[in-house]
Amino acid sequence: MSQANMELVLATDDDRLQKRMSLSLRVSQWAEWAYDEQRGRYDWESVVRDLEMPLIECLQFFDTDFYIAPVRSLPNITDWSAEDLSRLKSFVTEQFGAVTADKWRLVGVYMNFKHNDCSMAYGICTFPRMTLDLYEAITCHLNNGLMWTDIFEQHPVFSSADVLQTAYNRCNGRSGSNPKIIIKNWSDKETHRIQDIIQSYYKPGDLSEVLIQAQKAFPKRTKASILDKIKRNTARSLYITNSDMYRVDKLVEAYGKDWARIGKEIYVSPRRAQWIWAQHQQRQKVTPPWTDDELNTLRICVRGGIGMAEASRIIGTKSPYMCHIVSHAYTLPLQFRD
């Protein structure tokens, strides 16, 4: 590619990026003006009406750095209001078919909740189950003399008050069938402990030692529950994605080595966050810093759809891995960019 063509590609790319950032700023400012303090979320319907843009596009362009209030966190289904549950279910049903991980991020932006809390609440509403928190909340309501219709209005998780009563009675052993198992949710602290145990005791193809240590750490949990938690967290605990490395690196720049805060941002333990950062730093040492010419060449390769192996060959001084890491600067959402 000639020098003139390279300059033209870079100029076009800069213009496109400037337009995108300008639109992001406009959407974010409009959302800030439409913030509803009483409901604790942004009035996106008003933003869509004023800007005449599709709702999903507004959510995608919203810059989370503009949050004027803390993102809400309600990990227990009993803490959700009937209005928030109803709005969550209607939004997901109307906007998405199958909800993937990136779409849950948009759901979180729309609801002003942590996206994993939205996923949890929607899952329980779609496939209802009697959790320990819900069981205890219903027991408290019954002791206070509330009727089932009133309880259902406060916890509209099941399809009706009758279904909610039946599920409760099964857990309480009042039905003819075997009592249903009450599922106690795992806290973030417990999940981080499981991840640390996996990282310390895992052997390829063998989870026996991990299970033994986890049972010692959680004596009140059933073996089946612990084993299920281990299997669901093994990959997350052992392997690092390029996205994880890039995010941790940017969070260290923002917050310093506050591993507790960084771990909370990416949903891992502080020890795990520190380890990811250390691995990232170690891998960066194998090559010298990027020059402007190398970055421009990589930028052209990324925009042109050229693979990282070929980009590495064109640049000549960087490995495919380093090209892949740096290429995230042009593919991650705006809030993770410089």
C-alpha positions in Angstrom: 0.0 0.0 0.0 1.4 3.4 -1.0 2.1 6.2 1.5 -0.8 8.3 0.0 -3.3 5.4 0.4 -2.2 4.8 4.0 -2.7 8.5 4.9 -6.1 8.4 3.2 -7.1 5.3 5.3 -5.9 6.9 8.5 -7.7 10.2 7.8 -10.9 8.4 7.0 -10.6 6.3 10.1 -9.9 9.3 12.3 -13.0 11.1 10.9 -15.2 8.0 11.6 -13.9 7.8 15.1 -14.5 11.5 15.7 -18.1 11.2 14.6 -18.6 8.2 16.8 -17.2 9.9 19.8 -19.3 13.0 19.1 -22.4 10.9 18.9 -21.5 9.1 22.1 -21.0 12.4 23.9 -24.4 13.6 22.7 -26.3 10.4 23.8 -24.5 10.4 27.1 -25.3 14.1 27.9 -29.0 13.6 26.9 -29.2 10.5 29.1 -27.7 12.5 32.0 -30.5 15.2 31.6 -33.1 12.4 31.5 -31.9 10.7 34.8 -34.8 9.8 37.1 -33.6 10.1 40.7 -36.8 8.6 42.1 -36.5 5.4 40.0 -32.7 5.3 40.0 -32.4 4.9 36.3 -32.2 6.8 33.0 -35.4 7.6 31.1 -34.3 6.0 27.8 -37.7 6.3 26.3 -37.3 10.1 26.5 -33.8 10.0 25.1 -35.0 7.9 22.1 -37.9 10.3 21.5 -35.7 13.5 21.6 -32.8 12.2 19.6 -34.9 10.1 17.2 -32.6 7.2 17.4 -33.2 3.5 18.0 -33.1 2.4 21.6 -30.4 -0.2 21.2 -28.2 2.3 19.3 -28.5 4.8 22.1 -27.5 2.2 24.7 -24.5 1.2 22.5 -23.3 4.7 22.2 -23.8 5.6 25.9 -20.5 6.2 27.6 -20.6 4.7 31.1 -18.1 7.3 32.3 -21.1 9.7 32.3 -22.9 7.8 35.1 -24.0 10.4 37.5 -25.2 7.9 40.1 -23.8 4.6 41.3 -24.9 1.6 39.2 -27.4 -0.3 41.3 -26.6 -3.8 42.6 -29.4 -6.2 43.8 -27.9 -9.7 43.8 -31.0 -11.1 45.7 -34.3 -11.5 43.8 -36.2 -10.4 46.9 -34.7 -6.9 46.7 -36.1 -6.2 43.2 -39.2 -4.1 43.0 -42.2 -5.3 41.0 -41.8 -2.3 38.7 -38.1 -3.1 38.0 -38.9 -6.8 37.3 -41.7 -6.0 35.0 -39.6 -3.5 33.1 -36.7 -5.9 32.9 -38.9 -8.7 31.5 -40.6 -6.5 28.9 -37.3 -4.9 27.7 -35.6 -8.2 27.2 -38.6 -9.7 25.5 -39.2 -6.8 23.2 -35.6 -6.1 22.2 -33.8 -9.4 22.2 -34.4 -13.0 21.2 -31.5 -14.9 22.7 -29.6 -12.7 25.2 -25.8 -13.0 24.8 -23.1 -11.6 27.2 -22.7 -8.4 25.2 -26.5 -7.9 25.2 -26.6 -8.3 28.9 -24.3 -5.3 29.2 -26.9 -3.2 27.3 -29.6 -4.6 29.6 -27.5 -3.4 32.5 -27.1 0.1 31.0 -30.9 0.3 30.3 -31.8 -0.8 33.9 -28.9 1.0 35.6 -28.1 -2.3 37.3 -25.0 -4.5 37.2 -25.6 -6.7 34.2 -25.0 -10.0 36.1 -27.8 -9.0 38.5 -30.1 -8.4 35.5 -29.2 -11.9 34.2 -29.9 -13.5 37.6 -33.3 -11.8 38.0 -34.4 -12.5 34.5 -33.3 -16.2 34.8 -35.4 -16.6 37.9 -38.4 -14.9 36.4 -38.1 -17.0 33.2 -37.3 -20.3 35.0 -38.7 -19.7 38.5 -37.1 -21.4 41.5 -37.5 -21.0 45.2 -34.3 -19.5 46.6 -33.4 -19.3 50.3 -33.8 -15.5 50.3 -37.2 -15.7 48.7 -38.3 -18.5 51.1 -37.3 -16.5 54.1 -38.9 -13.3 52.8 -42.2 -15.1 52.2 -42.0 -16.7 55.7 -41.6 -13.2 57.2 -44.6 -11.9 55.3 -46.8 -14.8 56.4 -45.7 -14.2 60.0 -46.8 -10.6 59.6 -50.2 -11.7 58.4 -50.0 -10.8 54.7 -52.2 -12.7 52.2 -50.7 -14.5 49.2 -52.0 -12.0 46.8 -50.2 -9.2 48.7 -47.0 -11.3 48.8 -47.2 -11.9 45.1 -47.4 -8.2 44.4 -44.1 -7.7 46.2 -42.4 -10.7 44.7 -43.9 -11.3 41.2 -41.4 -14.0 40.3 -43.8 -16.8 39.6 -46.7 -16.7 37.2 -49.4 -16.2 39.8 -50.0 -16.1 43.6 -51.2 -19.7 43.5 -48.0 -20.9 41.8 -45.9 -19.0 44.3 -47.9 -20.6 47.2 -47.4 -24.1 45.8 -43.6 -23.6 45.3 -43.4 -22.3 48.9 -45.4 -25.2 50.3 -43.2 -27.8 48.5 -40.1 -26.3 50.1 -41.9 -26.3 53.4 -42.7 -30.0 53.0 -46.5 -29.5 52.9 -47.2 -31.2 49.6 -47.5 -34.8 48.8 -44.3 -34.8 46.7 -40.8 -34.7 48.1 -39.7 -31.3 49.3 -38.0 -29.2 46.7 -34.3 -28.3 47.4 -33.8 -24.6 48.4 -31.0 -23.1 46.5 -28.8 -20.7 48.4 -27.1 -18.3 46.1 -23.3 -18.0 46.1 -22.0 -14.7 47.2 -19.3 -12.8 45.4 -16.9 -13.6 48.3 -17.7 -17.3 48.1 -17.2 -17.3 44.3 -13.8 -15.6 44.6 -12.8 -18.2 47.2 -13.8 -21.0 44.8 -11.7 -19.4 42.0 -8.7 -19.1 44.3 -9.0 -22.8 45.3 -9.2 -23.9 41.6 -6.2 -21.8 40.8 -4.2 -23.3 43.6 -5.1 -27.0 43.5 -6.3 -27.8 39.9 -4.5 -30.5 38.0 -5.3 -31.1 34.3 -8.2 -33.5 34.1 -8.5 -34.0 37.8 -10.8 -32.0 40.1 -10.6 -34.3 43.1 -8.2 -32.2 45.1 -10.1 -29.0 44.2 -13.3 -30.6 45.5 -11.7 -31.8 48.7 -10.4 -28.3 49.5 -13.6 -26.6 48.5 -15.6 -29.0 50.8 -13.3 -28.0 53.7 -13.9 -24.3 52.9 -17.7 -24.7 52.6 -18.8 -27.5 55.0 -22.4 -26.4 54.9 -22.7 -26.7 51.1 -23.6 -30.0 49.5 -21.1 -31.9 47.4 -23.2 -31.6 44.3 -23.6 -27.8 44.7 -19.8 -27.4 45.2 -18.9 -29.6 42.3 -21.3 -27.7 40.0 -19.8 -24.3 41.1 -16.3 -25.7 40.5 -17.2 -26.8 37.0 -18.8 -23.5 36.1 -15.7 -21.5 37.3 -12.8 -23.7 36.2 -12.3 -22.0 32.8 -12.7 -18.5 34.3 -10.2 -19.3 37.1 -7.5 -20.9 34.9 -7.5 -19.0 31.6 -6.9 -15.4 30.8 -8.6 -13.7 27.8 -7.0 -10.9 25.9 -10.0 -8.8 26.9 -9.3 -9.5 30.6 -5.7 -8.4 30.2 -6.6 -5.2 28.4 -9.3 -4.2 30.9 -7.1 -4.9 34.0 -4.3 -2.8 32.4 -6.7 0.1 31.9 -8.2 -0.2 35.4 -4.7 -0.2 36.9 -4.1 3.1 35.1 -7.4 4.5 36.5 -7.3 3.2 40.1 -3.7 2.2 40.7 -3.1 -1.2 42.3 -6.4 -1.3 44.2 -6.9 -5.0 43.5 -10.1 -5.2 45.5 -11.8 -2.5 43.4 -10.4 -3.9 40.1 -11.5 -7.4 41.0 -15.0 -6.2 41.7 -15.1 -4.4 38.3 -14.2 -7.6 36.3 -16.0 -10.1 38.7 -12.9 -11.9 40.0 -11.1 -12.0 43.4 -8.4 -9.4 44.2 -5.8 -12.1 44.0 -6.9 -13.1 40.6 -6.9 -9.5 39.3 -3.4 -9.0 40.5 -2.3 -12.3 38.8 -3.9 -11.3 35.5 -2.0 -7.9 35.6 1.3 -9.6 36.4 0.8 -12.0 33.5 0.1 -9.1 31.2 3.1 -7.2 32.3 5.3 -10.3 31.9 4.1 -10.8 28.3 4.7 -7.2 27.4 8.3 -7.4 28.3 9.2 -9.7 25.4 8.9 -6.9 22.9 10.0 -3.2 22.9 7.3 -0.5 23.0 5.2 0.2 19.9 6.3 3.0 17.6 3.8 5.2 15.8 4.6 3.6 12.4 3.9 0.1 13.9 0.6 1.2 15.4 -0.5 2.9 12.2 0.3 -0.3 10.2 -1.6 -2.5 12.7 -4.5 -0.1 12.6 -4.7 -0.4 8.8 -4.5 -4.2 9.1 -7.3 -4.3 11.6 -9.6 -2.1 9.5 -8.8 -4.1 6.5 -9.7 -7.4 8.1 -6.2 -8.8 8.0 -5.5 -11.5 10.5 -3.0 -11.1 13.4 -0.5 -13.6 12.0 -0.3 -11.7 8.7 -0.2 -8.4 10.5 2.7 -9.6 12.6 4.6 -10.6 9.4 3.9 -7.1 7.8 5.0 -5.2 10.9 8.1 -7.5 11.3 8.9 -6.7 14.9 5.8 -7.8 16.9 4.4 -11.2 17.6 0.9 -12.2 16.6 0.0 -12.3 20.3 1.1 -8.7 20.8 -0.7 -7.6 17.7 -3.8 -9.3 19.0 -3.5 -7.5 22.4 -3.0 -4.0 20.9 -5.8 -4.6 18.3 -8.3 -4.5 21.2 -7.8 -0.7 21.3 -9.7 -0.6 18.0 -12.4 -3.1 18.9 -13.4 -2.6 22.5 -16.3 -0.3 23.5 -15.5 3.4 23.9 -15.4 3.3 27.7 -12.3 1.1 27.6 -10.4 3.3 25.2 -7.9 6.0 25.9 
